[in-house]
Amino acid sequence: MIITVTPNAALDKTIQVPSMQLGMRHRGAQGLVAPGGKGINVARALHILQEPVIATGLVGGETGSRILRELAGEGILSDFVSIAGESRSSTVLIDPTSGRQTEIIENGPSVTVQELDALLDRLEYLSRDAYAVVLAGTLPRDVSEDWYGDAIKRLRKRGTHLILDSEGEPLRQGVSAEPYLVAPNQREAEDLVGHEFGGESDVIGALDEIADMGVRNVLITTETGVAALLREGGQTRRFQVQAPRIEVLSTVGSGDVLLAGYLSSRMRGGTAEDALLYGVACGTASTLVAGAARFDLREVKRQLANTTLRELSLR
């Protein structure tokens, strides 16, 4: 079982708007409404991959009730903590003619200390026999930026793989708690190490910079694939995986799908190489579909055939 945690869950609406221009009236295609937030995206992808998964986190109000109904409609098991505040909504506008997308994201509700403690209690219960716990996304308003770090320290005694995918100070504080794996995208990784990447060598160097902060394994997703530093069997190995060149419709949630594919392969006994290739193929397949973390398993197989991996020399 994999547990995904979304403290700031959302109800996402995705609309395709061809040739979108600001300040103009447009008629968009029928919108797709679905639960969102990084942890929920990972859970959806794992469900498509037919892996056992439970989504948890915080939801509240009418929006929160709809999030739970929609998850149940997708067949995704969930066990969320109810809060007094109203869960947020977000809108993604996709221009299929240019490939550009615009995201409008609400801040989300305020959360009490008691509600956060209830979520940690729920996580301790759910993680008893879990293969991994994925802590993902932004934190709600007024929540301490070290919440992920505290959660990782509290859950470590369970012996499960603790995985963090966030940004900014919550990511920085979480990294200091030494999770099993972190999976930032390039922008998030640049912010974490404090400098922009000028090319592949900078991305590869950032793997070691982040690992030196206390993380055991690092995945950095980029526009072209993923760079990885993985420690197992007493070895530290670094990889670069190149995604196939395709015509992208939407990249929303593709990094979450990549992480789900990687975890799915590892949980089934796949090697590091197998898992990285499969994760990138899953993420690539998801960019062909509107709506976060949606993809066709047949497309994953097609993309896998054109995904390449090379192991990098050790320093």
C-alpha positions as CSV (number, residue, x, y, z in Angstrom):
1,M,0.0,0.0,0.0
2,I,1.1,3.6,-0.7
3,I,-0.3,6.5,1.2
4,T,-0.5,9.9,-0.4
5,V,-0.9,13.1,1.7
6,T,-2.4,16.3,0.3
7,P,-2.7,18.9,3.1
8,N,-4.1,21.5,0.7
9,A,-6.4,19.5,-1.6
10,A,-8.3,21.3,-4.4
11,L,-11.1,20.9,-6.9
12,D,-9.4,21.5,-10.2
13,K,-11.2,22.6,-13.4
14,T,-9.4,22.2,-16.7
15,I,-10.6,24.1,-19.8
16,Q,-9.2,24.1,-23.3
17,V,-9.2,27.6,-24.8
18,P,-7.8,27.7,-28.4
19,S,-5.8,30.8,-29.3
20,M,-6.4,32.4,-25.9
21,Q,-5.7,36.1,-25.5
22,L,-6.0,38.1,-22.3
23,G,-8.8,40.6,-22.3
24,M,-10.8,38.8,-24.9
25,R,-14.0,36.7,-24.7
26,H,-13.4,33.0,-25.5
27,R,-15.5,29.9,-25.7
28,G,-13.7,27.0,-24.1
29,A,-14.3,23.3,-24.6
30,Q,-16.2,21.4,-21.9
31,G,-14.3,21.7,-18.7
32,L,-13.0,18.7,-16.8
33,V,-13.6,19.0,-13.0
34,A,-11.6,16.6,-10.7
35,P,-9.9,16.5,-7.3
36,G,-6.4,17.9,-7.4
37,G,-3.3,18.7,-5.4
38,K,0.0,16.9,-5.9
39,G,-0.8,14.0,-3.5
40,I,-4.1,13.3,-5.1
41,N,-2.5,13.4,-8.5
42,V,0.0,10.8,-7.4
43,A,-2.9,8.7,-6.0
44,R,-4.8,8.9,-9.3
45,A,-1.8,7.8,-11.3
46,L,-1.1,4.9,-8.9
47,H,-4.8,3.9,-9.2
48,I,-4.5,3.9,-13.0
49,L,-1.4,1.8,-12.6
50,Q,-3.5,-0.6,-10.5
51,E,-1.5,-0.1,-7.4
52,P,-3.1,-0.2,-3.9
53,V,-3.2,3.4,-2.7
54,I,-5.1,5.5,-0.1
55,A,-5.3,9.3,-0.5
56,T,-5.5,11.3,2.7
57,G,-5.1,14.9,3.7
58,L,-7.4,17.8,4.7
59,V,-10.8,18.7,3.2
60,G,-13.6,21.0,4.2
61,G,-16.9,22.6,3.2
62,E,-18.9,21.9,0.1
63,T,-15.8,21.8,-2.0
64,G,-14.2,19.3,0.3
65,S,-17.4,17.1,0.1
66,R,-17.3,17.2,-3.7
67,I,-13.6,16.2,-3.7
68,L,-14.5,13.1,-1.7
69,R,-17.4,12.3,-4.0
70,E,-15.3,12.7,-7.1
71,L,-12.5,10.5,-5.6
72,A,-15.0,7.8,-4.8
73,G,-16.4,8.1,-8.3
74,E,-12.9,7.4,-9.7
75,G,-12.6,4.4,-7.5
76,I,-9.7,6.0,-5.4
77,L,-9.8,5.0,-1.8
78,S,-9.6,8.0,0.6
79,D,-9.5,8.7,4.3
80,F,-9.3,12.5,4.7
81,V,-9.6,14.6,7.9
82,S,-12.5,17.0,7.8
83,I,-11.7,20.7,8.6
84,A,-13.9,23.7,9.3
85,G,-12.5,25.8,6.4
86,E,-13.5,25.5,2.8
87,S,-11.2,23.6,0.5
88,R,-9.7,25.6,-2.4
89,S,-10.5,25.4,-6.1
90,S,-8.2,26.0,-9.1
91,T,-8.6,26.5,-12.8
92,V,-6.2,25.5,-15.5
93,L,-6.6,27.1,-19.0
94,I,-4.9,25.1,-21.8
95,D,-4.3,26.6,-25.2
96,P,-3.9,23.6,-27.5
97,T,-2.8,25.8,-30.4
98,S,0.3,27.1,-28.6
99,G,0.8,24.5,-25.9
100,R,0.8,27.1,-23.2
101,Q,-1.2,26.8,-20.0
102,T,-2.3,29.2,-17.4
103,E,-3.0,28.1,-13.8
104,I,-5.2,30.1,-11.4
105,I,-4.9,28.7,-7.9
106,E,-6.6,29.8,-4.7
107,N,-4.7,30.0,-1.4
108,G,-6.9,27.5,0.4
109,P,-8.3,27.4,3.9
110,S,-6.8,28.2,7.3
111,V,-6.2,25.1,9.4
112,T,-6.1,24.7,13.2
113,V,-3.4,23.0,15.2
114,Q,-6.0,20.4,16.3
115,E,-6.9,19.6,12.6
116,L,-3.2,19.1,11.8
117,D,-2.7,16.9,14.8
118,A,-5.7,14.8,13.7
119,L,-4.0,14.4,10.3
120,L,-0.8,13.3,11.9
121,D,-2.7,10.8,14.0
122,R,-4.4,9.5,10.9
123,L,-1.1,9.1,9.1
124,E,0.5,7.2,11.9
125,Y,-2.5,4.7,11.7
126,L,-2.5,4.4,7.9
127,S,1.3,4.1,7.6
128,R,1.6,1.0,9.8
129,D,1.9,-1.4,6.9
130,A,2.6,1.0,4.0
131,Y,5.4,0.7,1.5
132,A,5.6,4.4,1.2
133,V,4.1,7.7,2.4
134,V,4.1,10.5,-0.2
135,L,3.8,14.0,1.4
136,A,3.1,16.4,-1.5
137,G,2.1,19.9,-2.4
138,T,1.8,23.2,-0.8
139,L,0.7,23.7,2.8
140,P,-2.6,25.5,3.8
141,R,-2.5,29.1,5.0
142,D,-0.9,29.8,8.4
143,V,0.5,26.3,8.7
144,S,4.1,26.2,10.0
145,E,6.6,25.7,7.2
146,D,8.3,23.0,9.2
147,W,5.1,20.8,9.2
148,Y,6.5,18.4,6.6
149,G,9.7,18.1,8.5
150,D,7.9,17.3,11.8
151,A,5.7,14.8,10.0
152,I,8.7,13.0,8.5
153,K,10.4,12.8,12.0
154,R,7.2,11.5,13.6
155,L,6.6,8.9,10.9
156,R,10.2,7.7,10.5
157,K,9.8,5.2,13.3
158,R,7.2,3.3,11.2
159,G,10.1,2.2,8.9
160,T,8.2,3.2,5.7
161,H,9.7,5.1,2.8
162,L,9.0,8.8,3.3
163,I,8.8,10.8,0.1
164,L,8.5,14.6,-0.1
165,D,7.4,16.6,-3.1
166,S,6.9,20.3,-2.2
167,E,8.5,23.7,-2.8
168,G,10.0,26.7,-1.1
169,E,10.6,26.7,2.7
170,P,8.3,23.6,3.4
171,L,10.6,21.6,1.0
172,R,13.8,23.0,2.6
173,Q,12.6,22.2,6.1
174,G,11.4,18.8,5.0
175,V,14.7,18.0,3.4
176,S,16.5,18.7,6.7
177,A,14.4,15.9,8.3
178,E,16.1,13.4,6.0
179,P,13.3,11.8,4.0
180,Y,13.9,8.7,1.9
181,L,13.4,10.6,-1.4
182,V,12.6,14.1,-2.6
183,A,11.2,14.8,-6.1
184,P,11.3,18.5,-6.9
185,N,11.0,19.9,-10.4
186,Q,13.8,22.0,-11.8
187,R,12.4,25.3,-10.6
188,E,11.9,23.9,-7.1
189,A,15.4,22.4,-7.1
190,E,16.9,25.7,-8.2
191,D,15.2,27.5,-5.3
192,L,16.4,24.8,-2.9
193,V,20.1,25.0,-3.8
194,G,20.0,28.8,-4.3
195,H,21.0,29.1,-8.0
196,E,19.6,28.7,-11.5
197,F,20.8,25.8,-13.7
198,G,22.6,26.8,-16.8
199,G,22.6,23.3,-18.3
200,E,22.8,19.6,-17.7
201,S,25.9,19.8,-15.6
202,D,24.2,22.2,-13.1
203,V,21.3,19.8,-12.8
204,I,23.6,16.9,-12.1
205,G,25.6,18.9,-9.6
206,A,22.3,19.8,-7.8
207,L,21.6,16.1,-7.2
208,D,24.7,16.0,-4.9
209,E,23.9,19.4,-3.3
210,I,20.5,18.2,-2.3
211,A,21.7,14.7,-1.2
212,D,24.3,16.5,1.0
213,M,21.4,18.1,2.8
214,G,20.4,14.7,4.2
215,V,18.2,13.2,1.6
216,R,18.9,9.5,0.6
217,N,17.5,9.7,-2.9
218,V,16.8,12.6,-5.3
219,L,14.8,12.9,-8.5
220,I,14.8,16.3,-10.3
221,T,12.2,16.4,-13.1
222,T,13.0,18.7,-16.0
223,E,11.3,19.5,-19.3
224,T,13.2,16.7,-21.0
225,G,13.0,14.0,-18.4
226,V,14.6,13.4,-15.0
227,A,18.0,13.4,-13.3
228,A,18.4,11.0,-10.4
229,L,20.7,10.2,-7.6
230,L,19.9,6.9,-6.0
231,R,21.7,5.2,-3.0
232,E,21.2,1.4,-2.6
233,G,23.4,-1.6,-1.9
234,G,26.2,0.6,-0.5
235,Q,26.4,2.5,-3.9
236,T,25.5,6.0,-5.0
237,R,24.5,6.0,-8.7
238,R,23.4,9.0,-10.9
239,F,21.2,8.8,-14.0
240,Q,19.9,11.0,-16.7
241,V,16.7,9.9,-18.4
242,Q,15.5,11.5,-21.7
243,A,11.8,11.6,-22.5
244,P,10.7,11.1,-26.2
245,R,10.0,14.3,-28.2
246,I,6.3,14.6,-28.6
247,E,3.6,17.3,-29.1
248,V,2.5,18.1,-25.6
249,L,-1.0,19.1,-24.7
250,S,-0.6,19.7,-21.0
251,T,2.2,19.2,-18.4
252,V,-0.1,19.7,-15.3
253,G,0.6,16.8,-13.0
254,S,3.2,15.1,-15.2
255,G,5.8,15.2,-12.5
256,D,3.3,13.6,-10.1
257,V,2.7,10.8,-12.6
258,L,6.4,10.3,-13.1
259,L,6.8,9.8,-9.3
260,A,3.9,7.4,-9.3
261,G,5.4,5.3,-12.1
262,Y,8.7,5.2,-10.4
263,L,7.2,4.1,-7.1
264,S,5.0,1.5,-8.9
265,S,8.0,-0.1,-10.5
266,R,10.1,-0.1,-7.3
267,M,7.3,-1.6,-5.3
268,R,7.0,-4.4,-7.8
269,G,10.8,-5.1,-7.6
270,G,12.0,-3.1,-10.5
271,T,15.6,-2.0,-10.7
272,A,16.6,1.6,-10.5
273,E,16.9,1.7,-14.3
274,D,13.5,0.0,-14.8
275,A,11.8,2.4,-12.4
276,L,13.3,5.6,-13.9
277,L,12.4,4.6,-17.4
278,Y,8.9,3.6,-16.5
279,G,8.4,6.8,-14.5
280,V,9.4,9.0,-17.3
281,A,7.3,7.0,-19.8
282,C,4.3,7.4,-17.5
283,G,4.9,11.2,-17.1
284,T,5.3,11.6,-20.9
285,A,2.0,9.7,-21.6
286,S,0.2,12.1,-19.2
287,T,1.2,15.2,-21.2
288,L,-0.9,13.9,-24.1
289,V,-4.1,14.2,-22.1
290,A,-6.0,17.2,-20.6
291,G,-6.5,17.0,-16.9
292,A,-4.0,16.3,-14.2
293,A,-2.5,12.8,-13.8
294,R,-4.6,11.1,-16.5
295,F,-3.0,8.8,-19.1
296,D,-3.5,5.6,-21.1
297,L,-1.5,2.5,-20.1
298,R,-1.1,1.6,-23.8
299,E,0.5,5.0,-24.4
300,V,2.9,4.3,-21.6
301,K,4.2,1.2,-23.4
302,R,4.6,3.2,-26.6
303,Q,6.6,6.0,-24.8
304,L,8.7,3.5,-22.9
305,A,10.1,2.1,-26.2
306,N,11.5,5.6,-27.0
307,T,12.7,6.6,-23.5
308,T,16.5,6.5,-23.0
309,L,18.6,6.2,-19.9
310,R,22.3,6.7,-19.3
311,E,24.3,6.3,-16.1
312,L,26.6,9.1,-15.2
313,S,30.1,8.8,-14.1
314,L,30.8,9.2,-10.4
315,R,32.6,12.2,-9.2
